[in-house]
Amino acid sequence: MAEVMLALMRTLASLRDGRVWRYLLLPALFSLLLWIALAFWGLGALVDWLLGHPPMTLLIGWGVAWLAYILAYLGGWMAIFACAYLTASLLTALFVMPLLLKHLAATEYRDVAAMGKDSFVAAAVNSIFASILFVAGWFLTLPLWIVPGLSLLLPMLLMAWLNRRTFAYDALSMHATEEEWRSMRRQAGAPLFMLGLIMALLAHVPVIGLLVPTLAALSFVHFGLESLRRSRGGAVVTIEGERL
């Protein structure tokens, strides 16, 4: 938990940098516009679709149509929110994360050598695959929404998983070797998920939630590079093109 708190504190400290705010605001603005468009054009159709499928049809058949309508509208808004967040996360992972990583690596983590593979294709495949699994998980858990509380808990856990799966890999792909990445997944699996869950909770806070995809990327970079620095026992530097 101490590593998570350190990453969060450094994330807050990074917000004093004007360049970081530019990275924050671009995905946030796109997410806001997407929210508005989806709510205006798609909410009614999505609610109608949900009412025509289980578990809503079961509730209507049991004579509690009012509960079905409430859950359908809640599900509609959650779907719109998930879609907007997913899109903003993809944009952040593909375009903003490399800029954040380059900026922090050149300033706060100059002593952590890049010993991995800087592959845009690998990062893109990881992000897209995580997004597909996130959407599949969202739809597969729909029948469980009739259980009180799960309609809020399950999307939160799925979003936490998405944050961890997407940003943890992207934050370390350039700096960590394959062995170091496997070791970190084993040893820091719980803290990484906890960091993803905290970001998922922040995503549901009005206004702040729009900034969360980039905040998540920023926090995972801090967590990953600091963990890598410690696992290497201190500074690892590059001299005249040789990694030592």
Disulfide bonds with the S-S distance in Angstrom:
none
